[in-house]
Amino acid sequence: MRHDTGGRLTRDGIRIHDTEDFAGMHKAGAVAAKILDDVAPHIRPGQTTGRLEEIIRAAVDESGSTSATIGYKGYQHASCISVNHVVCHGIPGSKIPKWKNDSHGRSDDALYDGDILNIDVTVIVDGWYGDTSRMFVAGEPKPYSKRLIEVTHDALMIGIEQVKPGNTFGDIGHAIQTFVEGHRMSVVRDFCGHGLGRVFHAPPNVLHYGRAGSGPRLEEGMFFTIEPMVNLGRPETKVLKDEWTAITRDKSLSAQFEHSVGVTSDGVEIFTLSPGDMFFPGFD
């Protein structure tokens, strides 16, 4: 994996990228977002997460990009697919863990009507990393699932609104936490966003909770992800024996949305906008 050597580093170790680097991030982000657009029509009851992974892997190959996750710390898939109470890093093709309100045996990786799932994809295009995830629904969502997805999406966008020079990373986390807890849901503390560019993960850790005015100040040229994970129940998580799959400890439902962004001179650019305007699942 190549190192990010462009621009300069702040005293907090955060890379400041050059203006011309935004184009590379937009290109990589658009590829990742289109892959999620393309997989959307295949998500339905009866579909398996293993088949969705096959579709995503084929889309990565067709785009001419490289999957950043295949081989990353031993991971062997082009996506993470996290269903219902799986918070993140769900392994496609594996048996879906049963959750507390699930009447199905879950003996395989098939989706059932009403299941919600996050699909996370990261690709490398010309050395730049495009990282994004979004929520999908198999069939008809339950009212509480729909509300969870709406709140999580809005929390991400509220966090992105805080991205501009002079604000702090604490401002982002505080805005997300305040909004989520105002809807009587909780923000996961065990996982966070991260810097990226010509590397997959780099400083800073982008927390989705915190105190306004705290943390490093945002500067033009910073690239990072914002990816809040929101639970209907408590925020605590645990990682299963596969050492990847993280679930809610109380087995409440969880949702997540993720964009990769860059700080501009007067605000923010989102690198992972959906080409088909499909980032948020439309509800009737």
Phi, psi and omega per residue, in radians:
M1 nan 2.242 -3.068
R2 -1.349 2.711 3.135
H3 -1.645 2.614 3.127
D4 -1.487 1.904 -3.025
T5 -1.991 -0.036 -3.125
G6 -1.376 2.921 3.056
G7 1.142 -2.581 3.140
R8 -2.413 2.929 3.112
L9 -1.879 2.443 2.996
T10 -1.355 3.043 3.126
R11 -1.173 -0.293 3.072
D12 -1.582 0.085 3.118
G13 1.415 0.263 -3.135
I14 -1.603 2.251 -3.097
R15 -1.359 2.372 3.012
I16 -1.788 2.002 -3.077
H17 -1.553 2.763 3.122
D18 -1.380 2.809 -3.099
T19 -1.010 -0.681 -3.103
E20 -1.213 -0.254 3.136
D21 -1.282 -0.340 3.137
F22 -1.059 -0.624 -3.108
A23 -1.104 -0.730 3.116
G24 -1.108 -0.676 3.127
M25 -1.233 -0.644 3.074
H26 -1.094 -0.720 -3.120
K27 -1.136 -0.809 3.135
A28 -1.152 -0.733 3.138
G29 -1.115 -0.674 3.137
A30 -1.145 -0.646 3.108
V31 -1.136 -0.813 3.132
A32 -1.069 -0.738 -3.121
A33 -1.160 -0.669 3.132
K34 -1.162 -0.616 3.095
I35 -1.050 -0.708 3.095
L36 -1.227 -0.618 3.022
D37 -1.013 -0.787 -3.036
D38 -1.228 -0.503 -3.121
V39 -1.421 -0.341 -3.040
A40 -0.935 -0.791 -3.105
P41 -1.124 -0.251 -3.093
H42 -1.600 -0.050 -3.088
I43 -1.584 1.996 -3.073
R44 -2.836 2.824 3.065
P45 -1.009 2.402 -3.118
G46 1.660 -0.388 3.089
Q47 -1.229 2.610 3.097
T48 -1.822 2.671 3.081
T49 -1.188 -0.482 3.069
G50 -1.116 -0.714 3.098
R51 -1.179 -0.687 3.089
L52 -1.061 -0.691 3.078
E53 -1.077 -0.719 3.109
E54 -1.065 -0.731 3.134
I55 -1.128 -0.741 -3.141
I56 -1.150 -0.757 3.140
R57 -1.080 -0.720 3.103
A58 -1.126 -0.666 3.134
A59 -1.166 -0.665 3.069
V60 -1.051 -0.834 -3.140
D61 -1.075 -0.756 -3.109
E62 -1.130 -0.560 -3.122
S63 -1.306 -0.260 -3.084
G64 1.427 0.117 3.118
S65 -1.608 3.129 3.102
T66 -2.114 2.383 3.054
S67 -1.215 2.294 3.109
A68 -1.441 -0.272 -3.022
T69 -1.684 -0.423 3.119
I70 -1.191 2.019 -3.093
G71 1.601 -0.120 -3.134
Y72 -1.284 1.976 -3.110
K73 0.896 0.598 3.100
G74 1.542 -0.063 3.131
Y75 -1.226 2.480 -2.994
Q76 -2.119 0.466 -3.067
H77 -2.318 2.717 -3.136
A78 -1.539 -0.009 -3.138
S79 -2.615 2.797 2.847
C80 -1.946 2.291 -3.123
I81 -2.193 1.927 -2.983
S82 -1.974 1.984 -2.989
V83 -1.827 2.301 3.015
N84 1.019 -1.807 -3.077
H85 -1.620 0.139 2.986
V86 -1.364 2.111 -3.042
V87 -1.335 -0.811 -3.130
C88 -2.891 2.911 3.044
H89 1.099 0.496 3.040
G90 -1.143 2.362 -3.069
I91 -1.575 2.056 3.127
P92 -1.131 2.495 -3.123
G93 1.556 -0.211 3.108
S94 -1.525 2.765 3.058
K95 -1.021 2.290 3.122
I96 -1.314 2.164 3.140
P97 -1.040 2.449 3.110
K98 -1.298 2.402 3.087
W99 -1.907 2.981 -2.884
K100 -1.130 -0.473 -3.136
N101 -1.815 0.325 -3.065
D102 -1.643 2.106 3.127
S103 -1.573 -0.030 -3.097
H104 -1.637 2.620 -3.108
G105 -1.234 -0.422 3.141
R106 0.955 0.909 3.113
S107 -1.485 -0.074 3.136
D108 -2.529 -2.844 -3.093
D109 -1.837 0.391 -3.129
A110 -1.361 2.532 3.086
L111 -1.514 2.557 3.075
Y112 -1.983 2.804 3.140
D113 -0.988 2.224 3.132
G114 1.664 -0.175 3.083
D115 -1.086 2.463 2.998
I116 -1.926 2.581 -3.106
L117 -2.618 2.501 3.015
N118 -1.792 2.325 3.033
I119 -2.044 2.208 -3.062
D120 -2.056 2.206 -3.104
V121 -2.319 2.380 3.019
T122 -2.297 2.252 3.133
V123 -2.179 2.810 3.079
I124 -2.018 2.167 3.137
V125 -2.240 2.025 -3.128
D126 0.931 0.621 3.098
G127 1.542 -0.127 -3.128
W128 -1.757 2.541 -3.075
Y129 -1.760 2.214 3.036
G130 -1.921 2.082 -2.987
D131 -2.257 2.130 -3.140
T132 -2.708 2.702 3.007
S133 -2.579 2.758 3.103
R134 -2.708 2.946 -3.114
M135 -1.649 2.584 3.043
F136 -2.359 2.841 3.092
V137 -2.266 2.330 3.021
A138 -1.586 1.903 -3.126
G139 1.416 -2.441 -3.047
E140 -1.740 2.153 -3.121
P141 -1.318 2.606 2.973
K142 -1.236 2.673 -3.125
P143 -0.956 -0.707 -3.116
Y144 -1.257 -0.536 3.071
S145 -1.173 -0.770 3.116
K146 -1.030 -0.781 -3.132
R147 -1.130 -0.716 3.097
L148 -1.035 -0.794 -3.134
I149 -1.112 -0.754 3.136
E150 -1.077 -0.817 -3.113
V151 -1.113 -0.716 -3.119
T152 -1.147 -0.763 3.091
H153 -1.058 -0.823 -3.103
D154 -1.147 -0.590 3.111
A155 -1.100 -0.740 3.083
L156 -1.031 -0.851 -3.073
M157 -1.153 -0.609 3.076
I158 -1.149 -0.665 3.063
G159 -1.127 -0.729 3.140
I160 -1.104 -0.585 3.112
E161 -1.056 -0.382 -3.138
Q162 -1.469 -0.095 -3.047
V163 -1.473 1.875 3.056
K164 -2.918 2.677 -3.122
P165 -0.980 2.392 3.122
G166 1.751 -0.524 3.017
N167 -1.292 2.995 -3.132
T168 -2.064 2.889 3.060
F169 -1.135 -0.497 3.055
G170 -1.113 -0.554 3.091
D171 -1.106 -0.669 3.116
I172 -1.123 -0.903 -3.117
G173 -1.095 -0.707 -3.130
H174 -1.114 -0.743 -3.138
A175 -1.100 -0.739 3.133
I176 -1.147 -0.862 -3.104
Q177 -1.061 -0.784 -3.118
T178 -1.071 -0.744 -3.134
F179 -1.163 -0.829 -3.087
V180 -1.118 -0.835 -3.105
E181 -1.201 -0.441 3.028
G182 -1.145 -0.343 3.066
H183 -1.788 0.288 3.048
R184 1.061 0.654 3.003
M185 -2.109 3.084 -3.069
S186 -2.225 2.666 3.122
V187 -1.757 2.250 3.099
V188 -1.151 2.336 3.133
R189 -1.728 -0.332 -2.958
D190 -1.390 -0.238 -3.128
F191 -2.351 2.673 -3.029
C192 -2.614 3.023 3.016
G193 -1.362 3.134 -3.001
H194 -2.773 2.771 2.996
G195 -1.233 2.706 3.075
L196 -2.772 3.053 -3.137
G197 2.931 -1.787 2.981
R198 -1.620 0.188 3.000
V199 -2.304 2.774 -3.103
F200 -1.303 -0.877 -3.111
H201 -2.290 2.305 -3.133
A202 -2.658 2.905 3.020
P203 -1.034 2.584 0.136
P204 -1.685 2.944 2.837
N205 -1.373 2.178 -3.105
V206 -1.773 1.730 -3.110
L207 -1.371 2.576 -3.134
H208 -1.796 0.418 3.070
Y209 -2.671 2.900 3.078
G210 2.480 -2.961 -3.043
R211 -1.836 2.303 3.099
A212 -1.014 2.408 3.124
G213 1.492 -0.056 -3.114
S214 -1.651 2.871 3.076
G215 1.430 3.085 -3.128
P216 -1.082 2.654 3.079
R217 -1.433 2.516 3.106
L218 -1.310 2.411 3.102
E219 -2.283 2.619 3.074
E220 -0.954 2.328 3.116
G221 1.741 -0.082 3.049
M222 -1.350 2.365 3.068
F223 -2.069 2.335 3.129
F224 -2.866 2.930 3.065
T225 -1.768 2.613 2.907
I226 -2.129 2.188 -2.973
E227 -2.618 1.092 -3.065
P228 -1.067 2.382 2.990
M229 -1.867 2.173 -3.023
V230 -2.131 2.309 -3.139
N231 -1.916 2.530 3.012
L232 -1.212 -0.475 3.140
G233 -1.853 -2.340 -3.112
R234 -1.386 2.840 -3.050
P235 -1.445 -0.207 -3.016
E236 -1.193 2.549 3.134
T237 -2.246 2.908 2.952
K238 -2.532 2.620 -3.135
V239 -1.730 2.312 -3.105
L240 -1.304 3.075 -3.039
K241 -1.129 -0.337 3.099
D242 -1.259 -0.111 3.089
E243 1.203 0.250 3.074
W244 -2.198 -0.927 -2.981
T245 -1.181 2.079 3.088
A246 -1.849 2.267 -3.138
I247 -2.152 2.836 3.034
T248 -1.242 2.400 -3.115
R249 -1.115 -0.614 -3.134
D250 -1.589 0.113 3.134
K251 1.024 0.529 2.979
S252 -1.425 2.789 3.136
L253 -1.149 2.624 3.118
S254 -2.350 2.615 3.110
A255 -2.428 2.759 -3.133
Q256 -2.673 2.461 2.934
F257 -2.256 2.565 -3.101
E258 -2.466 2.318 2.940
H259 -2.172 2.622 2.908
S260 -1.699 2.347 -3.038
V261 -2.351 2.826 3.037
G262 -2.296 2.439 3.121
V263 -1.408 2.217 3.098
T264 -1.768 -3.073 -3.119
S265 -1.137 -0.468 -3.092
D266 -2.328 0.239 -3.128
G267 3.018 -2.192 -2.989
V268 -2.569 2.596 2.936
E269 -2.076 2.344 3.088
I270 -1.650 2.142 -3.077
F271 -1.471 -0.346 -2.942
T272 -1.996 0.593 3.079
L273 -1.098 2.463 3.125
S274 -1.214 2.167 3.090
P275 -1.037 -0.544 -3.135
G276 -1.723 0.250 -3.095
D277 0.935 0.830 -3.059
M278 -2.044 0.291 -3.044
F279 -1.107 -0.732 3.113
F280 -1.741 2.266 -3.136
P281 -1.217 2.165 -3.125
G282 -1.229 2.303 3.089
F283 -1.948 2.417 3.089
D284 -1.307 nan nan
